[in-house]
Amino acid sequence: MNAFQSVLQALRLDLLVQLLLAVLLGGAIGTERELRGKPAGLRTNILICMGAVLFTALSQKLAGPSGDPGRVAAQILTGVGFIGAGTILHLRGSVSGLTSAATIWVVAAIGMALGCGAYLEATGTTLLVMLVLAGLGPLEARLARQVSRRQLVIHATPGPTTLTDLEELLQRSGVEIVRSQSRVENVDLVMELELSGPARLFDQAVLAIIHHPTVRSVSSGE
């Protein structure tokens, strides 16, 4: 009992400071995510950061001088992996939420750094994450406006107007069809397309295509 009370006393002040910092640093990143309407927002990032702090601190205390403090802390990555996977959405070949999943991963690392007492490193990482998420927005938008080319392979159910409908749908999405080839392969109509246009429009064009009732699959062809 005395040993247990000693652990509690040793943890109380340091752990309280670390948890408060987790609220601040995780909350800063979570606020940016919340303002952008992302699935992992303010509360999620705070709780992940706090949980990483608590597991890391307890793993160090419970391991003692002869134990391995990394055994408990290493399981944080496994748990965060499940949470990150929940933010990634798959829709017939289209993937979204990767940035949110990566943010969760980094927030857990920040919490682990706080749990190890690396306060400066955790704060610096938080500032860098904020810079990447918010400060690089204008650069990302500028890059998205640059005209680029992509290959697209579409497998669809053959029909009298399928080819024309899909080409018109792509053109309405704002991309230009540079080259178009089609063939019947087994029971599918296979379209091989070379598209040109602003990079930001390609994802919209792909989403429009995969929602078409005749389309079976869409790939980049790379």
DOPADREN-453952 format. One record per residue (C-alpha): x, y, z. Coordinates in steps of 0.001 Angstrom, whole numbers, padded with zeros to 6 digits, always signed. Each point is the difference from the previous one (the first is absolute). Example, Ala and Ser with C-alpha at 12.3 -4.5 7.8 and 13.67 -1.06 7.14 Angstrom:
BEGIN
+012300-004500+007800;+001370+003440-000660;
! end
This chain:
BEGIN
+000000+000000+000000;+002811+002421+000818;+001671-000704-003325;-003266+000704-001806;-000429+003296+001840;+003567+000952-000877;-000736-000578-003668;-003084+002178+000220;+001907+002793+001710;+002818-000174-002525;-002433+000110-002899;-002415+002621+001242;+001740+003317-000774;+001976-001009-003080;-002895-001852-001532;-002395+002871+000681;+002296+002416-001838;+000362-002419-002888;-003740-000505-000284;-000626+003742+000034;+002561+000454-002759;-001704-002808-001919;-003270+001929+000200;+001712+003145-001314;+002057-001562-002775;-002597-002552-001067;-002651+002703+000199;+001990+002339-002241;+000186-002611-002747;-003571-001126+000650;-001297+003556-000356;+001507+000285-003483;-001556-003337-000946;-003363+001022+001497;-000080+003270-001939;+000562-001932-003231;-002845-002363+000822;+002188-003105+000187;-001207-003207+001708;+002769+000044+002639;-000568+003375+001628;+000640+001761+003296;-001108-002634+002511;+001467-002912-001937;+003481+001492-000220;-000002+001074+003642;-001033-003452+001201;+002560-001748-002209;+002782+002255+001265;-001048-000475+003631;-000251-003757-000423;+003471-000186-001526;+001395+002046+002906;-001630-002206+002603;+001064-003299-001566;+003564+001213-000512;+000361+001356+003538;-001519-003081+001609;+002144-002338-002102;+003123+001717+001325;-001162-000134+003606;-001316-003550-000058;+003051-001404-001799;+002293+001020+002831;+003809+000026-000249;+000309-003468-001519;-003088-000152-002240;-000593+001033-003593;-001930+003293-000039;-000577-000270-003734;-002289-003026+000150;-003107+001888+001103;+000817+003161-001945;+000482-001994-003212;-003621-001114+000140;-001060+003634-000386;+000873-000210-003689;-002241-003026-000430;-002941+001739+001633;+000565+003193-001964;+000126-002063-003184;-003562-001202+000596;-001206+003539+000675;+001769+001324-003089;-001521-002734-002136;-003429+001144+001140;+000572+003444-001505;+000926-001381-003430;-002980-000420-002301;+000042-002390-002955;-002602+000524-002702;+000355-002277-003009;+003653+000765-000504;-000001+003557+001354;+001826+000637+003280;-000381+003011+002295;+001029+000833+003561;+003681-000861-000319;+001051+003390+001364;-002236-000437+003042;+001461-003452+000617;+003544+001350-000297;-000871+002832+002392;-001264-002488+002585;+003249-001939-000333;+002104+003137+000585;-002180+001148+002930;+000603-003361+001681;+003746+000481-000521;-000269+003450+001601;-001751-001558+002990;+002727-002626+000301;+002647+002735-000076;-001812+001817+002812;-000214-003237+001958;+003775-000347-000290;+000536+003575+001195;+001087+001310-003416;-002028+003190+000325;+002022+002127-002421;-000077-002668-002695;-003752-000503+000411;-000684+003743-000204;+002233+000429-003035;-001682-002925-001759;-003410+001516+000698;+001050+003277-001591;+001334-001819-003049;-003208-002013-000328;-002039+003221+000163;+002227+001488-002690;-000507-003008-002259;-003772-000178+000525;-000808+003710-000169;+003018+001833-001403;+000501-002163-003082;-003599+000451-001158;+000785+002838-002471;+002919-001968-001465;-002175-003085-000354;-002697+002050-001739;+002574+001473-002368;+001338-003436-000874;-003548-001257-000536;-000543+002653-002670;+002920-001248-002048;-001045-001903-003107;+001093-003626+000020;-000821-003245-001778;-001206-003287+001361;-000902-003425-001300;-003388-001466+000867;-001310-003526-000605;-003744-000542+000376;-001790-003357+000056;-003718+000418-000695;-003042-001963-001090;-000293+000209-003813;-002940+001973-001323;-000997+002023-003062;+000767+003350+001673;+002472-001009+002740;+003096+001282-001792;-001573+003334-000930;-001546+000492+003443;+003299-000541+001832;+001961+002279-002325;-002594+002759+000411;+000074-000472+003770;+003778+000464+000072;-000212+003119-002147;-002680+001485+002275;+002367-000600+002928;+002435+002465-001588;+002694-002341-001344;+000956-000383-003639;+000178-003372-001732;+003284-000069-001919;-000233-003615-001139;-002744-002608+000244;+000085-003699-000871;-002642-002598+000750;-000402-003745-000365;-002220-002802+001226;+001816-002326+002391;-001985-003006+001259;-003257+001607+001122;+001408+003487+000603;+000408+003070-002124;+003583+001149+000714;+000828+003661-000604;+003600+001198+000054;+000127+003785+000255;+002672+002655+000194;-001322+003067+001779;+001330+003535+000291;-000997+002766+002398;+000543+001547+003443;+001066-002606+002538;-002784+000983+002409;-002639-001042-002549;+001221-003555-000501;-001368-001256+003334;-003357+001616-000759;-000045-001603-003433;+000792-003439+001448;-002729+000358+002636;-002493+000925-002709;+001016-003020-002061;-000183-002568+002814;-003538+001140+000851;-001177-000757-003533;-002257-003091+000128;+001825-001822-002826;+003513+000328+001464;+001503-003056+001689;+003483+001313+000893;+002354+002914-000610;+003802-000051+000175;+002797+002402-000800;+001519-002327-002561;+003491+000599+001427;
! end
